C-alpha cells in the first residue's frame, strides 16, 4: 500500500497501458480517477478495481478539450479534495508519410498528446503547489528520441513532452512537485497491434531482450515514480524499451 490515501488521476486509463496503470495505482492504495473519452472500457476498469478492494471513479473527458479537463479536475477535487498524482498517459496516433500527412492529422495528434498533457498539468499544478506535494508522470515514447517513419506528428509530440518534463522539473521541484517521464518502446497494446506485421517483426529483431513489453512494465514504473521510493527522481526520462534505444 505504497500510495495509501493518495489521489491519482490517470488519463487514457480505460485500456492498454493506462488500464494497467490505473489497476497498479489502486492496488497500492491510491484513489484513482480514470479519465477517458470512452465509457464502457473505463467502467470495466473501475469495476475490476473495486472488485479487488480498490477505489476508483470514472470521469469522461477529452483531454484535448480544455473545458472538459477543467471539469474533470473540478469533479476530482469535489470528490477527493486534492490531487496528489497526475499520470499523463493518454495518447493517439494518426500515421502517414510526411508528404501525405494532412493538417488535420497533424493537429489532431498534437492536440491530444501535447496540448492534452499541458491542459491536464496546468489544471492540477496550482492545487499541488498549495499542498506542497505532487507527482507528475508524463508518457513519452522511444519515438520521441529516435523518430519513427510515418509518425512525424506522434514523434514530435513525444519529443516535446520530454522538453516539457525537463522544464517543469526545474520549475516545480522547489515547490514539492516532482516531474518525470517514461519512454516506452514497443508494448503489447491495441496501438501496436495495428502496426503492419512486417514492421513489427523488424522492430522485434532490434530489441536486445527479444520481446515486446507488457502494459504492466510501464504501470509498475508509474507506481515507482508516484511513491516515496521515487521521490528523488525529478526530470528523469526512464526508457522502458528492452534496450532498443541503446
Buried (B, 14 or more C-beta within 10 A) or exposed (E): EBBEEBBBBBBBBBBBBBBBBBBBBBBBBBBBBBBBBEEEBBBBBBEBBEEEEBBBBBBBBBBBBBEBBBBBBEBBBEEBEBBBBBBBBBBBBBBBEEEEBEEEBBBBBBBBBBBBBBBBBEBBBEBBBEBEBBBBBBBBBBBBBBBBEBBBBBBBBBBBBBEBBBEBBEEBEEBEBBBBBBBBBBBBBEBBEEBEEEEBEEBBEEBEEEEBBBBBBBBBBBBBBBBEEBEEBBBBBBBBBBEBBE
